């Protein structure tokens, strides 16, 4: 194990560290321009939030209706219906 580590160190020393001029970054470094906001992104964020809240209210109302229906069904004691 130690021999493999030493061999790896030798290869690293021979190859050297990559210089910063030849490396690529996943991010682009530039200053944000706060005078011109990204209105598309702002609209997308707000519309997504509004759509999720609308879906939440719709789902909640459906769940309440289902709860009430099951509660009524549970209270129904007629043996001739089923």
PLY file of the C-alpha trace (Angstrom):
ply
format ascii 1.0
element vertex 82
property float x
property float y
property float z
element edge 81
property int vertex1
property int vertex2
end_header
0.00 0.00 0.00
2.77 2.41 0.90
4.58 1.65 -2.35
1.49 2.56 -4.35
1.18 5.84 -2.47
4.82 6.67 -3.13
4.38 5.87 -6.82
1.35 8.17 -6.93
3.35 10.96 -5.29
6.14 10.56 -7.83
3.67 10.77 -10.71
2.12 13.88 -9.23
5.52 15.52 -8.84
6.51 14.67 -12.41
3.20 15.83 -13.90
3.07 18.97 -11.79
0.01 20.90 -10.78
-2.11 22.23 -13.60
-1.66 25.91 -14.14
-4.66 28.15 -13.64
-4.49 29.41 -17.21
-5.42 26.00 -18.60
-8.14 25.03 -16.16
-11.81 25.63 -16.79
-14.27 26.75 -14.19
-17.86 25.59 -14.01
-18.88 29.09 -12.99
-18.46 32.37 -14.80
-17.14 35.07 -12.53
-18.79 38.37 -13.37
-20.40 41.11 -11.35
-24.16 41.10 -10.98
-25.92 44.05 -12.52
-28.59 44.98 -9.99
-29.83 47.86 -12.15
-31.29 45.40 -14.66
-32.88 42.45 -12.84
-33.52 39.18 -14.60
-37.26 39.71 -15.08
-37.74 36.32 -16.69
-36.30 34.61 -13.64
-38.32 36.80 -11.28
-41.54 36.07 -13.18
-40.76 32.36 -13.31
-40.14 32.24 -9.57
-43.32 34.12 -8.66
-45.51 32.24 -11.13
-44.19 28.90 -9.89
-44.90 29.94 -6.31
-48.43 31.06 -7.21
-49.10 27.82 -9.09
-47.90 25.71 -6.16
-50.09 27.65 -3.71
-53.11 27.27 -6.02
-52.48 23.54 -6.25
-52.14 23.38 -2.46
-55.49 25.12 -1.89
-57.20 22.96 -4.53
-55.80 19.77 -3.02
-56.78 20.90 0.48
-60.37 21.54 -0.60
-60.55 18.13 -2.28
-59.18 16.48 0.86
-61.75 18.26 3.04
-64.57 17.14 0.72
-63.29 13.54 0.80
-63.06 13.69 4.60
-66.63 14.95 4.88
-67.87 12.27 2.45
-66.19 9.48 4.41
-67.46 10.89 7.69
-71.02 10.87 6.34
-70.54 7.36 4.95
-69.27 6.12 8.31
-72.31 7.53 10.14
-74.71 5.86 7.72
-75.98 2.69 9.46
-78.40 1.36 6.83
-77.87 -2.37 6.09
-80.06 -2.38 3.00
-77.85 0.01 0.98
-74.81 -2.20 0.67
0 1
1 2
2 3
3 4
4 5
5 6
6 7
7 8
8 9
9 10
10 11
11 12
12 13
13 14
14 15
15 16
16 17
17 18
18 19
19 20
20 21
21 22
22 23
23 24
24 25
25 26
26 27
27 28
28 29
29 30
30 31
31 32
32 33
33 34
34 35
35 36
36 37
37 38
38 39
39 40
40 41
41 42
42 43
43 44
44 45
45 46
46 47
47 48
48 49
49 50
50 51
51 52
52 53
53 54
54 55
55 56
56 57
57 58
58 59
59 60
60 61
61 62
62 63
63 64
64 65
65 66
66 67
67 68
68 69
69 70
70 71
71 72
72 73
73 74
74 75
75 76
76 77
77 78
78 79
79 80
80 81
